[in-house]
């Protein structure tokens, strides 16, 4: 079960951005860390355009829902802000 704060719904996120956020919560570990390749991000929400995924991630970052940690060997690491969800 995944629960998010009501305030997330009030941010005006597009459906695809919210869908990506929920899927990131689903695949995150117990610390809220998500480690995925670009293709894996695209597969999470069935979007083939990498630029769209990058735009969605930037929007989530701008609202403080996720934080970009870094990239190693073509794998991106993000940390979810646990203030906004419960898993």
C-alpha positions in Angstrom: 0.0 0.0 0.0 1.2 3.5 -0.9 -0.2 6.6 0.7 0.8 10.2 -0.4 0.1 13.5 1.4 -2.9 15.5 0.1 -0.5 18.3 -0.5 1.1 16.3 -3.4 -2.3 16.3 -5.2 -2.5 20.1 -4.8 0.8 20.7 -6.6 -0.8 20.7 -10.0 1.2 17.8 -11.4 0.3 16.3 -14.7 -1.0 12.8 -14.8 2.2 11.4 -16.2 4.3 13.2 -13.5 2.1 11.8 -10.7 2.2 8.4 -12.3 6.0 8.4 -12.4 6.2 9.6 -8.8 3.9 6.8 -7.7 5.9 4.2 -9.6 9.1 5.5 -8.1 7.6 5.1 -4.7 6.6 1.5 -5.6 10.1 0.5 -6.7 12.1 2.4 -4.0 13.9 0.7 -1.3 13.2 1.2 2.4 15.3 4.3 2.5 13.4 5.9 -0.4 16.3 5.4 -2.9 15.5 4.7 -6.5 18.3 3.5 -8.8 17.3 3.1 -12.4 18.6 3.4 -16.0 16.8 5.8 -18.4 15.2 2.8 -20.1 13.9 1.5 -16.8 12.3 4.9 -16.1 10.7 4.9 -19.5 9.4 1.4 -18.9 7.9 2.3 -15.6 5.3 4.5 -17.2 5.4 3.3 -20.8 6.9 6.5 -22.3 9.6 6.1 -24.9 10.8 9.7 -25.0 13.7 10.3 -22.7 13.2 14.1 -22.8 9.7 13.6 -21.3 11.1 11.5 -18.5 13.7 14.1 -17.8 11.1 16.8 -17.7 8.9 14.8 -15.4 11.8 14.2 -13.0 12.8 17.9 -13.0 9.2 18.8 -12.1 9.2 16.3 -9.3 12.6 17.8 -8.1 11.3 21.3 -8.3 8.5 20.5 -5.9 10.9 18.7 -3.5 9.3 15.3 -4.0 12.6 13.7 -5.2 16.2 14.6 -5.1 18.8 13.7 -7.7 21.7 12.0 -5.9 24.0 11.2 -8.9 24.8 9.0 -11.9 27.1 6.1 -12.0 27.7 3.8 -15.0 24.6 5.1 -16.8 22.4 4.5 -13.8 20.6 7.4 -12.1 20.0 7.5 -8.4 17.2 9.5 -6.8 16.1 9.9 -3.2 12.4 10.3 -2.5 11.4 12.9 0.2 9.7 10.6 2.8 7.8 13.6 4.1 5.3 13.2 1.3 4.6 9.5 1.2 4.2 6.3 3.2 4.9 2.8 1.9 
